Amino acid sequence: MAIYNELLSSSQEIINIQIVIDTDAITADYPNPSKDPADPSGLPHNYMYLVATRSDVITGSGTANLNIKANVGDIIRWHAVSENSNFDSAVVIYNLSQFGGTTVFNNLTFSVYTRQGILPIDRATLPVDFSTQNFWFNQANVINTGTEYYTVQFALYVRQGDLADPVLFGYYYWNPTVTVQN
């Protein structure tokens, strides 16, 4: 029976890649970034940390070069946050583009979903309550196996006062690699 159910289930999978960007180190080490989204400032790979579900990882978990295994037809979602979970400083990926290798993914979109999420109540972690929250990510379809070299461009925002709205600090990029194997 288990084999029969396995054969009936979809082979398509959503692979979530969580990116944590060390914004405190970036603002300290690169304090004069580009203010032009078409010409972002380049960064070395020691400011970003990518993770995915263990079963999807080939190598590079916790580094800026995460290699994943996927099947053609899978979907990759990139979620990005600052090291403080976008509380004091915040990041948003605004572009992912190929610059070399095999074309592994295409049909890049940016999506925002509004749905119920958990919210700890008044200084206690349990029990939780639920609130309407926005969740966002970049998404692409896996169309081929191989290794793709791509650019991740992101905007970095910082607060300039305790209650102030975040303001644009600058635009940055780095060039990770994704390897897709069946």
HELIX and SHEET records of a PDB file:
HELIX    1   1 ALA A    2  LEU A    8  1                                   7    
HELIX    2   2 THR A   23  ASP A   29  1                                   7    
HELIX    3   3 HIS A   45  TYR A   47  5                                   3    
HELIX    4   4 ARG A   54  ASP A   56  5                                   3    
SHEET    1   A 5 MET A  48  VAL A  51  0                                        
SHEET    2   A 5 ILE A  14  ILE A  21 -1                                        
SHEET    3   A 5 ILE A  75  SER A  82  1                                        
SHEET    4   A 5 ALA A 124  VAL A 142 -1                                        
SHEET    5   A 5 PHE A 105  ILE A 121 -1                                        
SHEET    1   B 4 SER A  41  GLY A  42  0                                        
SHEET    2   B 4 VAL A 167  TRP A 174  1                                        
SHEET    3   B 4 GLY A 146  VAL A 158 -1                                        
SHEET    4   B 4 SER A  89  GLY A 101 -1                                        
SHEET    1   C 4 SER A  41  GLY A  42  0                                        
SHEET    2   C 4 VAL A 167  TRP A 174  1                                        
SHEET    3   C 4 GLY A 146  VAL A 158 -1                                        
SHEET    4   C 4 THR A 177  VAL A 180 -1                                        
SHEET    1   D 2 VAL A  57  THR A  59  0                                        
SHEET    2   D 2 ASN A  67  ILE A  68 -1                                        
END                                                                             
